[in-house]
Amino acid sequence: MHVVVEGKVITGFGVGAKYVAMSPYNIILTELIDEEPYPGTLNLEISKTYEELIKECAPSVIRSLIVDGVERGGFYYWFGKIPELPEEWVLIIRPYLSKHKPNVIEIISGHNLREKLSLEDGKILSVKIYCADMIPS
C-alpha cells in the first residue's frame, strides 16, 4: 500500500546534516537507501501531521541510539518515490526528537534534492510514500 502526499518545501534548522553525517545514523541510512546519503534533508510541510500519516500508512522504525553515552533519538521512516525522479528511491523520515512542527517530514537521498530538482522554498512537491508491513509498537 502507498499514499501520495503533497507538501511545500521549507528551510530546516540545519540539524539534519549533523545527524545524517553522524557515524551510526550514516551507516543505517546508507544501508536503507543503498548509497551514501547527501549530508542534509529536504523538509516538506504537508497537510497532515506525522501522527496522521502514521495512522494512514504504517512506518518502519529505527529505535533511539546511545552514541558516546548520549541518547540520540530514533526515527520513523518510509521508502518513497518522487515523480520527477522515477528511478530513485528516497527515504522519508520523522525523527522522534524533531523540533519541526508536527506536519513536517524530511526526505533523505543520495543527492542534494534541492539542486537536482531546482527546488526553492514554497515549491510544491509530490511524494509517493510506501507503507511498512506492520505497525510499530
Order of alpha helices (4+ residues) and beta strands (2+ residues): beta-alpha-alpha-beta-alpha-beta-beta-beta-beta-beta-beta-alpha-beta
